[in-house]
Amino acid sequence: MKFFHLSDLHLGKRVNEFSMLEDQRYILMEIVRLAKEEKPDAVLIAGDVYDKAIPSVEAVQLLDRFLVWLNDLGVAILMIAGNHDSVERVAFASDLLTKSNVYISHVYDGKMTPVILNDKFGRLNVWLLPHIKPSSVRRYFIGKDIASYSDALAAVFENTEVDATSRNVLVAHQFVTGAITSESEELYIGGSENVDTSLFDAFDYVALGHIHRPQNMGRETLRYSGTPLKYSFSEMNHQKSITVVEMGKKGSMVISEIPLTPTREVREVRGSYSEVTNLKNYIGTNTDDYVHIILTDEEDEPDAVMKLRSIYPNLMKLDYDNKRTQTSSFVERATGLDKKMPLDFLGELYAIQNGRPMSECQKEYARTVFAEIQEGNA
């Protein structure tokens, strides 16, 4: 069984107020082209198919076309909702779509049932688990202490009958402890959504979504595929790709990557105003790329953004790096304000008011409260 592992399409996303729909359409067509060449049996899409719970009409139409393109190739499609998605909206008509070999996760209702695929090695169980929070699991396990995301996943898996003699693939959208993040992810306060890798031990391969950088988590078979496009300048040096998994008999698997090349790159341009506007300095570069320009002039250039966009139409961000900004940056780093989380501020306030630091018990209680606020259940 051969399948593509994708995640975090974020259809309809805007980056620095630039719509990414054109770029997304291009990269999805590239994925379809590669599917024609590689002939996977299935495509796994591990959540955040949209960037918003109520996506734009254009984003819905683009997903519709992508699924049709893949379906026309005879490829099975297995898709879950992520934290950016509305599970109910993504799951619309899911029972009907199974007749077309398109399988979409339902809202979690206390049980999981696998999608069963077959090949020459027998049965392959694919388990579809949409993004879950403690609050979305507690109602099904009354009396069980489910305070954290790890508790929630543990409860789900403890109540799922996974046949260890068969091959089992899980498609999930969670933040596994230790994942290397980027600026474009939406993460919860204080890392409260972290889950441990050991929770996934029952599955032969885990197709993860949520983190935008492709990476393995402890083992090659527990993997984030990453986004197909770069959605922040922190991802500038990432190589986006499709993860390809070829499963033989149980215990036999080959995992590889196919690089993805976007129609526009994301990059930084640094120098004085005169340097960055002299294109002789940038021979071979695409001025249509999405750029972050860093000017090194000591004096601000009047109307710099407007002037620079006549050369770099997709200028997303403009900064200065000079004595003034370096001094400002030093002060900011000294105070640490840009790195502090709400729990840090609460701890400092508590120490000022009480003359002693918070206890570990108090910190844990505060983390729980912050997590509930983030979930909207406080």
C-alpha positions as CSV (number, residue, x, y, z in Angstrom):
1,M,0.0,0.0,0.0
2,K,1.4,3.3,-1.1
3,F,0.1,6.6,0.2
4,F,0.9,10.3,0.2
5,H,0.8,12.0,3.6
6,L,-0.2,15.7,3.5
7,S,-1.4,18.2,6.1
8,D,-2.1,21.8,6.9
9,L,-3.2,23.0,3.5
10,H,-4.7,26.1,5.2
11,L,-6.8,26.9,2.1
12,G,-7.9,30.5,2.1
13,K,-5.0,31.7,4.2
14,R,-3.7,35.2,4.1
15,V,-0.1,36.0,5.0
16,N,0.7,39.6,5.9
17,E,-2.6,40.4,4.2
18,F,-1.6,38.7,0.9
19,S,-4.1,36.0,-0.3
20,M,-2.3,32.6,-0.8
21,L,-5.1,31.1,-2.9
22,E,-3.3,31.4,-6.2
23,D,-0.2,29.8,-4.7
24,Q,-2.3,27.1,-3.1
25,R,-4.1,26.3,-6.4
26,Y,-0.7,25.9,-8.0
27,I,0.8,23.6,-5.3
28,L,-2.3,21.4,-5.2
29,M,-2.1,21.0,-9.0
30,E,1.6,20.0,-8.5
31,I,0.5,17.4,-5.9
32,V,-2.1,16.0,-8.4
33,R,0.6,15.9,-11.1
34,L,2.9,14.0,-8.8
35,A,0.1,11.6,-7.9
36,K,-0.3,10.8,-11.6
37,E,3.4,9.9,-11.7
38,E,3.7,8.1,-8.4
39,K,0.3,6.4,-8.4
40,P,-0.4,6.3,-4.6
41,D,-3.3,4.1,-3.5
42,A,-4.4,6.8,-1.0
43,V,-3.8,10.3,0.1
44,L,-4.0,11.1,3.8
45,I,-4.7,14.7,4.7
46,A,-4.0,15.3,8.4
47,G,-6.1,18.4,9.2
48,D,-6.3,22.1,8.8
49,V,-7.6,21.8,5.3
50,Y,-8.9,25.3,5.7
51,D,-7.4,28.3,7.6
52,K,-10.7,29.3,9.2
53,A,-13.6,27.5,10.8
54,I,-15.9,29.4,8.3
55,P,-13.8,29.3,5.1
56,S,-14.3,31.6,2.1
57,V,-16.3,30.4,-0.9
58,E,-13.0,30.3,-2.9
59,A,-11.3,28.1,-0.4
60,V,-14.2,25.6,-0.4
61,Q,-14.2,25.6,-4.2
62,L,-10.5,24.9,-4.3
63,L,-10.8,22.0,-1.9
64,D,-13.7,20.6,-3.9
65,R,-11.6,20.7,-7.1
66,F,-8.6,19.1,-5.4
67,L,-10.6,16.2,-4.1
68,V,-12.2,15.8,-7.6
69,W,-8.8,15.8,-9.3
70,L,-7.5,13.1,-6.9
71,N,-10.7,11.1,-7.1
72,D,-10.5,11.1,-10.9
73,L,-7.1,9.3,-10.6
74,G,-8.8,6.5,-8.6
75,V,-7.0,7.5,-5.4
76,A,-8.6,6.9,-2.0
77,I,-8.8,10.1,0.0
78,L,-8.8,10.0,3.9
79,M,-9.1,13.4,5.6
80,I,-9.5,14.8,9.1
81,A,-10.3,18.2,10.5
82,G,-7.7,20.2,12.4
83,N,-7.8,22.9,15.0
84,H,-8.4,25.6,12.3
85,D,-11.3,23.7,10.8
86,S,-14.9,23.3,11.9
87,V,-15.2,19.5,12.3
88,E,-18.9,19.6,11.4
89,R,-18.4,21.6,8.2
90,V,-15.5,19.5,7.0
91,A,-17.5,16.3,7.8
92,F,-20.5,17.5,5.7
93,A,-21.8,14.7,3.4
94,S,-19.0,12.4,4.6
95,D,-21.2,9.3,4.7
96,L,-22.3,10.0,1.1
97,L,-18.7,10.6,0.0
98,T,-17.5,7.1,1.1
99,K,-19.2,5.7,-2.0
100,S,-16.6,7.7,-4.0
101,N,-13.7,6.4,-1.9
102,V,-13.5,9.7,0.0
103,Y,-13.4,9.2,3.8
104,I,-13.7,12.2,6.1
105,S,-13.6,12.1,9.9
106,H,-16.8,12.6,11.8
107,V,-17.1,14.7,15.0
108,Y,-15.5,12.5,17.8
109,D,-18.4,10.7,19.5
110,G,-16.7,8.5,22.0
111,K,-15.6,5.8,19.6
112,M,-13.3,5.2,16.6
113,T,-14.0,2.9,13.7
114,P,-11.3,2.3,11.1
115,V,-11.5,2.7,7.4
116,I,-10.5,-0.7,6.0
117,L,-8.3,-0.8,3.0
118,N,-6.9,-4.0,1.4
119,D,-3.9,-5.0,-0.6
120,K,-1.9,-8.1,-1.4
121,F,-0.7,-8.2,2.2
122,G,-4.2,-8.2,3.6
123,R,-6.1,-5.7,5.7
124,L,-4.9,-2.1,6.5
125,N,-6.8,-0.2,9.2
126,V,-6.8,3.6,8.8
127,W,-8.0,5.4,11.9
128,L,-9.2,9.0,11.4
129,L,-9.1,11.1,14.5
130,P,-9.9,14.8,14.1
131,H,-8.3,17.4,16.4
132,I,-9.6,16.8,19.9
133,K,-9.4,18.8,23.2
134,P,-10.1,17.6,26.7
135,S,-13.5,19.2,26.6
136,S,-14.5,17.3,23.5
137,V,-13.7,14.0,25.2
138,R,-14.8,14.3,28.8
139,R,-18.5,14.0,28.0
140,Y,-18.0,10.4,26.8
141,F,-16.0,9.2,29.7
142,I,-17.9,10.4,32.8
143,G,-15.9,9.9,36.0
144,K,-12.6,9.7,34.2
145,D,-10.0,12.5,35.1
146,I,-9.3,14.2,31.8
147,A,-7.5,17.4,32.5
148,S,-4.9,17.5,29.7
149,Y,-4.6,16.8,26.0
150,S,-2.5,13.6,26.9
151,D,-5.4,12.5,29.2
152,A,-7.8,13.0,26.4
153,L,-5.8,11.0,23.8
154,A,-5.1,8.3,26.4
155,A,-8.9,7.9,27.0
156,V,-9.6,7.7,23.3
157,F,-7.0,5.0,22.6
158,E,-7.9,3.0,25.8
159,N,-11.4,2.8,24.4
160,T,-10.3,1.8,20.8
161,E,-9.8,-1.8,19.9
162,V,-6.7,-1.8,17.8
163,D,-5.9,-5.2,16.3
164,A,-2.1,-5.5,16.8
165,T,-1.9,-8.3,14.3
166,S,-3.1,-6.0,11.5
167,R,-1.4,-3.0,10.0
168,N,-2.7,0.2,11.6
169,V,-2.3,3.8,10.4
170,L,-3.5,6.8,12.5
171,V,-4.3,10.2,11.0
172,A,-4.3,12.8,13.8
173,H,-3.9,16.5,14.3
174,Q,-2.1,17.1,17.7
175,F,1.0,18.8,19.1
176,V,3.5,16.1,20.0
177,T,6.0,17.1,22.7
178,G,9.3,18.2,21.3
179,A,8.1,19.2,17.8
180,I,10.0,22.1,16.2
181,T,7.6,24.9,15.5
182,S,7.3,27.9,13.2
183,E,5.8,31.3,13.5
184,S,2.8,30.3,11.5
185,E,1.3,27.7,13.9
186,E,-1.5,28.5,16.4
187,L,-0.3,27.0,19.6
188,Y,-1.9,27.1,23.0
189,I,-0.8,28.9,26.2
190,G,2.2,27.4,28.0
191,G,2.4,24.3,25.8
192,S,-0.8,22.9,27.4
193,E,-1.8,21.0,24.3
194,N,1.4,18.8,24.3
195,V,0.9,15.1,24.0
196,D,3.6,12.4,24.5
197,T,4.9,10.2,21.7
198,S,4.3,7.0,23.7
199,L,0.5,7.5,23.3
200,F,0.8,6.4,19.6
201,D,2.7,3.1,20.2
202,A,-0.1,0.9,19.0
203,F,0.0,2.3,15.4
204,D,2.4,1.3,12.7
205,Y,2.4,4.7,11.1
206,V,1.1,8.0,12.5
207,A,0.3,10.7,9.9
208,L,0.4,13.9,11.9
209,G,-0.8,17.4,11.2
210,H,-0.6,20.7,13.1
211,I,3.2,21.5,12.9
212,H,4.3,23.2,9.7
213,R,7.9,21.8,9.5
214,P,8.3,18.3,8.2
215,Q,9.9,16.1,10.9
216,N,9.9,12.8,12.6
217,M,8.9,12.5,16.3
218,G,11.1,10.0,18.0
219,R,10.6,7.4,15.3
220,E,10.5,7.6,11.5
221,T,6.9,6.2,11.6
222,L,5.5,9.0,13.8
223,R,5.7,12.0,11.4
224,Y,4.6,15.5,10.6
225,S,4.5,16.0,6.8
226,G,4.5,19.8,7.2
227,T,2.7,22.4,5.1
228,P,2.9,22.2,1.3
229,L,3.7,26.0,1.2
230,K,5.7,28.3,3.4
231,Y,3.4,30.5,5.5
232,S,5.9,32.6,7.4
233,F,9.5,33.9,7.0
234,S,10.6,31.5,9.8
235,E,10.0,28.8,7.2
236,M,12.1,30.5,4.6
237,N,14.8,27.7,4.7
238,H,12.4,24.8,5.0
239,Q,12.1,22.3,2.1
240,K,8.4,21.6,1.7
241,S,7.5,18.1,0.5
242,I,5.1,15.3,0.3
243,T,5.8,12.3,2.6
244,V,5.5,9.1,0.7
245,V,4.8,5.9,2.7
246,E,5.0,2.4,1.2
247,M,3.8,-0.3,3.5
248,G,4.5,-3.9,2.9
249,K,3.6,-6.7,5.3
250,K,3.4,-5.7,8.9
251,G,6.7,-4.3,10.2
252,S,7.9,-3.5,6.7
253,M,7.8,0.2,5.5
254,V,9.7,2.6,3.3
255,I,9.3,6.3,3.9
256,S,10.5,9.0,1.5
257,E,9.9,12.6,0.5
258,I,9.1,14.3,-2.7
259,P,10.2,18.0,-2.7
260,L,7.6,20.6,-3.6
261,T,8.6,23.7,-5.5
262,P,6.2,26.7,-5.2
263,T,5.4,29.2,-7.9
264,R,6.8,32.0,-5.6
265,E,9.5,31.6,-2.9
266,V,9.6,33.3,0.5
267,R,12.9,35.1,1.1
268,E,14.7,38.0,2.8
269,V,16.4,40.8,1.0
270,R,18.9,42.8,3.1
271,G,20.9,46.0,2.3
272,S,20.7,49.7,2.0
273,Y,17.9,51.2,0.0
274,S,20.2,51.9,-2.9
275,E,21.5,48.3,-2.8
276,V,18.1,46.6,-2.7
277,T,16.7,48.8,-5.5
278,N,19.7,48.0,-7.8
279,L,18.6,44.8,-9.4
280,K,22.2,44.1,-10.6
281,N,22.8,42.9,-7.1
282,Y,20.0,40.3,-7.4
283,I,20.6,38.8,-10.8
284,G,18.9,35.4,-11.0
285,T,16.4,36.1,-8.3
286,N,12.6,36.4,-8.8
287,T,11.3,39.8,-7.8
288,D,7.8,38.3,-7.8
289,D,8.8,36.3,-4.7
290,Y,7.3,37.1,-1.3
291,V,9.9,39.1,0.4
292,H,10.9,40.5,3.7
293,I,13.1,43.5,3.1
294,I,15.5,44.6,5.8
295,L,17.0,48.1,5.1
296,T,20.3,49.0,6.8
297,D,20.1,52.7,6.2
298,E,20.4,54.9,9.4
299,E,17.6,57.2,8.2
300,D,14.1,55.9,7.2
301,E,13.4,56.1,3.5
302,P,10.2,58.1,2.8
303,D,7.3,56.0,1.4
304,A,9.7,53.0,1.3
305,V,7.0,50.4,1.0
306,M,5.3,52.1,-2.0
307,K,8.6,52.6,-3.8
308,L,9.9,49.1,-3.1
309,R,6.6,47.5,-4.3
310,S,7.3,49.0,-7.7
311,I,10.2,46.5,-7.9
312,Y,9.0,43.8,-5.4
313,P,5.2,43.7,-5.9
314,N,4.9,41.0,-3.2
315,L,6.8,42.8,-0.5
316,M,5.2,41.5,2.7
317,K,7.2,43.0,5.4
318,L,9.7,45.9,5.8
319,D,12.1,46.4,8.7
320,Y,15.2,48.4,9.5
321,D,18.4,47.1,11.0
322,N,20.4,50.1,12.2
323,K,21.7,51.6,15.4
324,R,18.3,52.8,16.4
325,T,16.5,49.5,15.9
326,Q,19.4,47.5,17.4
327,T,19.2,49.6,20.6
328,S,15.4,49.1,20.7
329,S,15.9,45.3,20.2
330,F,18.4,45.2,23.0
331,V,16.0,46.8,25.4
332,E,13.2,44.4,24.3
333,R,15.5,41.4,24.8
334,A,16.6,42.7,28.2
335,T,13.0,42.9,29.4
336,G,12.1,39.6,27.8
337,L,8.6,40.9,27.0
338,D,8.5,39.4,23.5
339,K,9.1,35.9,25.0
340,K,6.9,35.9,28.1
341,M,3.8,33.8,28.3
342,P,0.8,34.7,30.5
343,L,1.9,32.2,33.2
344,D,5.2,34.2,33.4
345,F,3.4,37.5,34.0
346,L,1.1,35.9,36.6
347,G,4.1,34.4,38.4
348,E,5.8,37.8,38.5
349,L,2.7,39.5,39.8
350,Y,2.2,36.8,42.4
351,A,5.8,37.2,43.7
352,I,5.4,41.0,43.9
353,Q,2.1,40.8,45.8
354,N,3.1,37.9,48.1
355,G,6.8,38.1,48.5
356,R,7.3,34.5,47.4
357,P,7.1,32.6,44.1
358,M,4.1,30.5,43.1
359,S,4.2,26.8,44.2
360,E,4.2,24.1,41.6
361,C,0.6,23.2,42.5
362,Q,-0.4,26.8,41.9
363,K,1.4,26.9,38.6
364,E,-0.3,23.7,37.5
365,Y,-3.7,25.1,38.5
366,A,-3.0,28.3,36.5
367,R,-2.0,26.3,33.4
368,T,-5.3,24.4,33.6
369,V,-7.2,27.7,33.8
370,F,-5.3,29.2,30.9
371,A,-5.9,26.1,28.8
372,E,-9.7,26.3,29.6
373,I,-9.8,29.9,28.6
374,Q,-8.0,29.0,25.4
375,E,-10.6,26.4,24.7
376,G,-13.4,28.8,25.5
377,N,-14.8,26.8,28.4
378,A,-13.9,28.9,31.4
